[in-house]
Amino acid sequence: MTVKYLCMVMRINVDCNGCCRKVKKALLEIPEVESYLIEKKQSRVIVFGSFIPQDVAIKIKKKTNRRVEILDIGDMRENRDDEQ
């Protein structure tokens, strides 16, 4: 399986600062993740990088003990080619 540069949107319940900190720490420990955005009010986490989506979701679930739901996965390389 080839690993592409992806944008993945997940739903994770981050209702307090402690939960947000747990998710942030878990994301920082995953080397494949290049950048991320945590939207606390919408309970969404957006992750960018070259990774296998299911592996990242499982790692976050194990480290935070939170339910993780993958909402959307987009291939970023494909979008850049269309714009040119």
MDAnalysis code that builds the backbone (N, CA, C; Angstrom):
import MDAnalysis as mda
import numpy as np

u = mda.Universe.empty(252, n_residues=84, atom_resindex=np.repeat(np.arange(84), 3), trajectory=True)
u.add_TopologyAttr("name", ["N", "CA", "C"] * 84)
u.add_TopologyAttr("resid", np.arange(1, 85))
u.add_TopologyAttr("resname", ["MET", "THR", "VAL", "LYS", "TYR", "LEU", "CYS", "MET", "VAL", "MET", "ARG", "ILE", "ASN", "VAL", "ASP", "CYS", "ASN", "GLY", "CYS", "CYS", "ARG", "LYS", "VAL", "LYS", "LYS", "ALA", "LEU", "LEU", "GLU", "ILE", "PRO", "GLU", "VAL", "GLU", "SER", "TYR", "LEU", "ILE", "GLU", "LYS", "LYS", "GLN", "SER", "ARG", "VAL", "ILE", "VAL", "PHE", "GLY", "SER", "PHE", "ILE", "PRO", "GLN", "ASP", "VAL", "ALA", "ILE", "LYS", "ILE", "LYS", "LYS", "LYS", "THR", "ASN", "ARG", "ARG", "VAL", "GLU", "ILE", "LEU", "ASP", "ILE", "GLY", "ASP", "MET", "ARG", "GLU", "ASN", "ARG", "ASP", "ASP", "GLU", "GLN"])
u.atoms.positions = np.array([
    [0.842, -1.181, 0.000],
    [0.000, 0.000, 0.000],
    [0.887, 1.244, 0.000],
    [0.615, 2.147, -0.908],
    [1.400, 3.374, -0.963],
    [0.798, 4.410, -0.017],
    [1.674, 5.147, 0.630],
    [1.242, 6.165, 1.565],
    [1.321, 7.512, 0.857],
    [0.199, 8.232, 0.812],
    [0.124, 9.511, 0.117],
    [0.039, 10.645, 1.137],
    [0.180, 11.874, 0.655],
    [-0.002, 13.037, 1.519],
    [-1.501, 13.265, 1.663],
    [-2.002, 13.101, 2.873],
    [-3.441, 13.110, 3.105],
    [-3.876, 14.213, 4.060],
    [-5.148, 14.530, 3.969],
    [-5.833, 15.387, 4.941],
    [-6.985, 14.545, 5.492],
    [-6.969, 14.309, 6.802],
    [-8.002, 13.473, 7.407],
    [-8.748, 14.278, 8.469],
    [-10.067, 14.217, 8.408],
    [-10.913, 14.889, 9.384],
    [-11.528, 13.818, 10.278],
    [-11.363, 13.993, 11.592],
    [-11.894, 13.032, 12.553],
    [-12.785, 13.740, 13.559],
    [-13.727, 13.006, 14.097],
    [-14.546, 13.520, 15.198],
    [-14.060, 12.851, 16.476],
    [-13.568, 13.686, 17.392],
    [-13.113, 13.222, 18.695],
    [-13.722, 14.166, 19.725],
    [-14.335, 13.620, 20.753],
    [-14.964, 14.453, 21.769],
    [-13.891, 15.109, 22.640],
    [-13.611, 16.382, 22.381],
    [-12.653, 17.155, 23.182],
    [-13.434, 18.295, 23.851],
    [-14.046, 17.983, 24.982],
    [-14.915, 18.951, 25.637],
    [-14.221, 19.788, 26.702],
    [-12.998, 19.444, 27.076],
    [-12.289, 20.236, 28.085],
    [-10.820, 20.399, 27.669],
    [-10.111, 21.253, 28.383],
    [-8.702, 21.493, 28.058],
    [-7.838, 20.254, 28.280],
    [-8.179, 19.450, 29.258],
    [-7.430, 18.221, 29.514],
    [-7.547, 17.243, 28.354],
    [-8.749, 17.105, 27.813],
    [-8.963, 16.220, 26.658],
    [-8.204, 16.743, 25.441],
    [-8.248, 18.040, 25.254],
    [-7.550, 18.675, 24.136],
    [-6.046, 18.428, 24.256],
    [-5.536, 18.527, 25.468],
    [-4.109, 18.299, 25.718],
    [-3.719, 16.848, 25.440],
    [-4.601, 15.890, 25.817],
    [-4.345, 14.472, 25.557],
    [-4.239, 14.195, 24.055],
    [-5.183, 14.757, 23.298],
    [-5.200, 14.556, 21.845],
    [-3.957, 15.188, 21.216],
    [-3.607, 16.389, 21.657],
    [-2.430, 17.084, 21.132],
    [-1.159, 16.275, 21.401],
    [-1.032, 15.752, 22.616],
    [0.137, 14.955, 22.974],
    [0.209, 13.676, 22.124],
    [-0.928, 13.033, 21.909],
    [-0.970, 11.822, 21.092],
    [-0.566, 12.125, 19.651],
    [-1.024, 13.265, 19.114],
    [-0.678, 13.640, 17.739],
    [0.814, 13.953, 17.603],
    [1.381, 14.595, 18.613],
    [2.808, 14.935, 18.566],
    [3.702, 13.699, 18.606],
    [3.202, 12.606, 19.169],
    [3.977, 11.372, 19.262],
    [3.931, 10.534, 17.984],
    [3.105, 10.929, 17.016],
    [2.999, 10.187, 15.748],
    [3.875, 10.881, 14.715],
    [4.991, 10.259, 14.305],
    [5.928, 10.942, 13.405],
    [5.388, 11.204, 11.999],
    [4.416, 10.427, 11.543],
    [3.877, 10.595, 10.190],
    [3.023, 11.858, 10.065],
    [2.512, 12.359, 11.176],
    [1.643, 13.541, 11.169],
    [2.521, 14.790, 11.092],
    [2.329, 15.575, 10.028],
    [3.131, 16.783, 9.828],
    [2.509, 17.998, 10.499],
    [1.189, 18.143, 10.411],
    [0.507, 19.244, 11.082],
    [-0.909, 18.812, 11.434],
    [-1.518, 19.567, 12.340],
    [-2.863, 19.229, 12.792],
    [-3.590, 20.491, 13.230],
    [-4.904, 20.382, 13.315],
    [-5.747, 21.477, 13.783],
    [-6.838, 20.862, 14.657],
    [-6.951, 21.359, 15.889],
    [-7.971, 20.863, 16.806],
    [-9.056, 21.932, 16.929],
    [-10.264, 21.584, 16.514],
    [-11.416, 22.481, 16.630],
    [-12.269, 21.980, 17.787],
    [-12.084, 22.606, 18.943],
    [-12.723, 22.125, 20.167],
    [-14.244, 22.281, 20.135],
    [-14.740, 23.382, 19.609],
    [-16.195, 23.620, 19.610],
    [-16.940, 22.651, 18.693],
    [-16.325, 22.283, 17.565],
    [-16.964, 21.349, 16.638],
    [-16.582, 19.894, 16.922],
    [-15.701, 19.657, 17.906],
    [-15.212, 18.313, 18.250],
    [-14.578, 17.637, 17.036],
    [-13.785, 18.420, 16.294],
    [-13.127, 17.876, 15.105],
    [-11.619, 18.057, 15.214],
    [-10.896, 17.101, 14.647],
    [-9.445, 17.180, 14.557],
    [-9.087, 16.941, 13.101],
    [-8.314, 17.866, 12.524],
    [-7.875, 17.749, 11.131],
    [-6.376, 17.492, 11.146],
    [-5.953, 16.444, 10.434],
    [-4.562, 16.008, 10.453],
    [-4.030, 15.978, 9.030],
    [-2.801, 16.473, 8.833],
    [-2.138, 16.459, 7.533],
    [-0.840, 15.666, 7.636],
    [-0.511, 14.911, 6.577],
    [0.754, 14.199, 6.560],
    [0.701, 12.979, 5.664],
    [1.791, 12.226, 5.667],
    [1.889, 10.983, 4.901],
    [1.713, 9.819, 5.867],
    [0.510, 9.291, 5.933],
    [0.205, 8.248, 6.904],
    [-0.894, 7.338, 6.382],
    [-1.106, 6.242, 7.092],
    [-2.228, 5.353, 6.820],
    [-3.336, 5.760, 7.792],
    [-4.478, 6.233, 7.299],
    [-5.517, 6.824, 8.153],
    [-5.974, 5.943, 9.318],
    [-6.204, 4.666, 9.066],
    [-6.688, 3.782, 10.117],
    [-5.659, 3.638, 11.236],
    [-4.380, 3.601, 10.873],
    [-3.326, 3.474, 11.880],
    [-3.289, 4.684, 12.806],
    [-3.425, 5.884, 12.241],
    [-3.416, 7.111, 13.042],
    [-4.627, 7.131, 13.975],
    [-5.801, 6.782, 13.462],
    [-7.013, 6.773, 14.291],
    [-6.888, 5.775, 15.441],
    [-6.324, 4.607, 15.170],
    [-6.158, 3.592, 16.218],
    [-5.161, 4.062, 17.270],
    [-4.057, 4.689, 16.835],
    [-3.065, 5.180, 17.792],
    [-3.656, 6.252, 18.697],
    [-4.439, 7.165, 18.130],
    [-5.054, 8.222, 18.931],
    [-6.050, 7.621, 19.926],
    [-6.840, 6.644, 19.465],
    [-7.817, 6.005, 20.344],
    [-7.136, 5.316, 21.516],
    [-6.041, 4.607, 21.248],
    [-5.331, 3.886, 22.312],
    [-4.690, 4.843, 23.317],
    [-4.133, 5.952, 22.825],
    [-3.420, 6.869, 23.714],
    [-4.343, 7.788, 24.506],
    [-5.524, 8.104, 23.962],
    [-6.416, 9.049, 24.642],
    [-7.613, 8.379, 25.298],
    [-7.872, 7.122, 24.944],
    [-9.042, 6.401, 25.449],
    [-10.331, 7.136, 25.081],
    [-10.366, 7.705, 23.888],
    [-11.522, 8.429, 23.372],
    [-12.017, 7.759, 22.093],
    [-13.297, 7.901, 21.816],
    [-13.869, 7.387, 20.575],
    [-13.420, 8.267, 19.421],
    [-12.904, 7.650, 18.356],
    [-12.424, 8.377, 17.181],
    [-13.247, 7.936, 15.978],
    [-13.827, 8.910, 15.275],
    [-14.616, 8.623, 14.082],
    [-14.010, 9.380, 12.909],
    [-13.634, 8.656, 11.858],
    [-13.070, 9.287, 10.661],
    [-14.228, 9.818, 9.814],
    [-14.238, 11.137, 9.591],
    [-15.308, 11.765, 8.815],
    [-14.964, 11.872, 7.336],
    [-13.709, 12.242, 7.038],
    [-13.326, 12.471, 5.646],
    [-11.830, 12.258, 5.484],
    [-11.450, 11.728, 4.340],
    [-10.043, 11.561, 3.994],
    [-9.858, 12.111, 2.586],
    [-8.935, 13.081, 2.450],
    [-8.680, 13.677, 1.145],
    [-7.227, 13.545, 0.754],
    [-6.978, 13.271, -0.525],
    [-5.623, 13.172, -1.048],
    [-5.179, 14.561, -1.489],
    [-4.186, 15.123, -0.824],
    [-3.756, 16.491, -1.098],
    [-2.944, 16.604, -2.384],
    [-2.176, 15.622, -2.748],
    [-1.385, 15.674, -3.990],
    [-2.302, 15.750, -5.201],
    [-3.385, 14.999, -5.161],
    [-4.328, 14.964, -6.264],
    [-4.962, 16.345, -6.487],
    [-5.293, 17.055, -5.416],
    [-5.914, 18.374, -5.526],
    [-4.948, 19.389, -6.120],
    [-3.678, 19.311, -5.780],
    [-2.693, 20.257, -6.293],
    [-2.495, 20.082, -7.792],
    [-2.556, 18.833, -8.291],
    [-2.403, 18.583, -9.706],
    [-3.569, 19.157, -10.512],
    [-4.764, 19.129, -9.946],
    [-5.954, 19.643, -10.638],
    [-5.891, 21.162, -10.797],
    [-5.290, 21.853, -9.825],
    [-5.252, 23.307, -9.861],
    [-4.287, 23.831, -10.917],
    [-3.278, 23.069, -11.275],
    [-2.262, 23.546, -12.215],
    [-2.657, 23.397, -13.643],
])
